[in-house]
Amino acid sequence: MRRLGMNWTLHGDGRNVQPGRFVAPDERLSWPRTIGIGAQHVVAMFGATFLVPLLTGFPPSTTLLFSGLGTLLFLAITAGRVPSYLGSSFAFIAPIAAAQSQHGPAGALGGVVLAGAVLALIGLVVHWAGARWIQLLMPPVVTGAIVALIGLNLAPTAKASFEQAPLTALVTVISILLVTVLFKGILGRLSILIGVLVGYLLAVLRGEVDFAAINDAAWFGLPPFMAPEFHLSVIGLFVPVVLVLVAENIGHVKSVAAMTDRDLDPITGRALMADGLATVLAGSGGGSGTTTYAENIGVMAASRVYSTAAYWVAGVIAVLLSLFPKFGALIATVPAGVLGGAGVVLYGMIGILGVRIWVQNRVDFSNPINLSTAGVALVVGIADFTWTIGDLTFAGIALGTAATLIIFHGMSGIARIRGSEHVAEPEELEAEDHGTRPSKLG
């Protein structure tokens, strides 16, 4: 139990958190309160985690199962030092859609597995060699550009779904925006979930929802599984996702370390390995790729409870919910109009979160190297350039990511040799914050 980080000590009287204090990862409140907070973590991840399988066509209940299992695996590998829930990563939406068009769902799952394996390997390297090489490879201008182009590349998909039921989609968008500003605390952080519920109710009234699948589903049973297929041509689609997942996980560890006043740098490699293995597990059975969730960081910040005990509870609850097929069938009835409205907000947020990385890290766009890096990458990603070499097809996200890395490091290297432009030296890069959460909504 100690190796799994399950030797929690009771915080205070187990009932209250005194002003100015917090419940540390290795502490817990009384079990009834811990179970309640764990359930709150499940609710916090609902909207975003279920949205990914709905947009990609994967079974929601299967994604929920592997989300719960992935969370438990993450807690075990990090020895209970990093409180985190692993939900569906939005970064996988675009490459999954592209891979499905070429090789079907099984081929897309193969890409998810490959991405997870590469992330786990990077985690192993970071565990032994440290994370500084990642900071040098992906400074903020590069990370921000990759995140932005992944979100904005999905704009045509949102438009296609939006146009299937414009009124329902518009109401969904408006509901998400209003909930964001009208409510504080947990309700405000659940704006997408509440907005989707409002849009869903309107869709029911308009006769846009088909309930037949719910009637046919059993009350209890395992979710549907699917084995992955591996195709060399999907590698270029999923490599950019790995870079985003690296930034997300490092950002999560940095955020938790700052909030709990603990040095978690030595555990960063474990966090990357854990998320990578959880993604491999999900892709092997038909679930969406996973990542750490900022929505749940919001719950921790609001409750001041960082206990990993609550996350063990959340993981178990998610697994149990996945064993109710009618629940999964209900989630799967969300119609295209609602998904289109949510997609407009979601994809736009992902794109702007890339811009946020630039702003928070004070990226200097008067420097032509930074300007060229971001500008070319965004055009390539948004226009969805494609390049076919034999059986390999590289689409906008892969080409945009490659352009970002090649342009930045290529121009920086030439400029450093020629002395023609200022280029940030390693010491400067080391001081920058690469922990911005790029693809979350909380």
Phi, psi and omega in degrees: 000323182296319181294334179272000180072030183255015178264063184286145172258150182287131179276117177056231179272001179081359183244327187230154173247115184292149178307134179084358180242169178212160177273115184288163179305327181265015175243172174205160169271186177302155184298320176302318178291322179296319178295320178297317179292323176298318177297323178296323177296322178296316179298320182298327183269351186307302189303310183287318183295320180283335182295324182296308178296328177296321181283334182259351178088007177278153179296124180300322182293326178292317177299320179296319179301310184286338173294314178294315179296321179296322177297315179296321178295318179299314181296323180291316183291324179273008177056033176070017182268341183238101177293124183197146170250134178262106177253184181292136179270128177293336182297340181276346188300307183296310179295327177296316179299317180293318181292324179297323180294336180265317189229008179079179183301320181296322177295324177293321178297325176300321177294322177298316179298315180298318179298317179296320180295319179295319178298318179297321179294318176299319178300321178297317179295317180297323181299324183264330187248353183089172187256003185296327180295329176292320179296324179287323180289321185235076173293170186304324181296325179286310181301315180299319180295318181296314180297315181298315184289331176295317179291313185287337176297338183271000183305315179299327178295317178297319180297317182298318179288322181301318185288347179286333178206077188303319182295312179299318180295319180294317178297322178298314179300311182298320181296317179299315182294318181292318180298324181301321184260341183276332187243150177250170176065218188296324181296319178297325180284344179260029185301320180293315178300313181292320178298319177295321178297318178296314178298323180295317179299319177296319179297324176297314180297329181271002178073029183262001183248132178256114184268006185300321183296329180292317180296327182278342184281148178281164177283320182231145178157168178284149176290163179290142179244157178215136179274144180281157170241146185248126179228133183299330186291345182271352184302315181297336180284327190258346179302316179301328180298321181300318180297321178293317180297323177300312180296321180296313183293317177298319178298321180295315180298317179296320181295313179296320179299319180292321183285332182255001178056049179228151177274105181251008179305320180296343183263358183302315179300319178297320180298317178296315178299318183296314179295321178298314180293324177296323178291320175300315180299315181296312181295334181287342183239359178109015179259168179280153176299149187251164174199162176293153190242124178288333177305320182282334171297323177298320177297318180296317181297323181286322184268343185060028178244109181253017183296129176289345176300321179296327180283327171300318177298315181300316179298317180295318179298318179298318179297316181296318179297328181291346181271010176248092183305327179296326178295315178296322179294324178297315179299322184289350180276358179301122187280170185299323182299317178295316179296323178295317178295315178296324180295322178302314180290312186297308183294323177296320178297319179300316178299315182287334175297330173296319177296323179299323177300318178296315183294311183295332179261008176052049178296131184270103181272005168282346174280119184297338178293312177297318181297315180292320180302308182289318185297310180296317182299317181293319179296315180297318182288314183291318179285348179058054175302149176229150180217119183253127176234101184065237179272355183267131176237121179255121183263188189303319182292315180295315181292321178296319177296315178299318179298321180300310182293316183292315182295312183297307184287326178294310179295321180296318179296315179295317181296323180294320179293318183277340183069027186271337180215151175290133175235133181300128179277163182308321181298324180288319179296323180299328184278347183280157181266112178261016186263017180293137181280107190280326189234040178239166183246001185256000000 
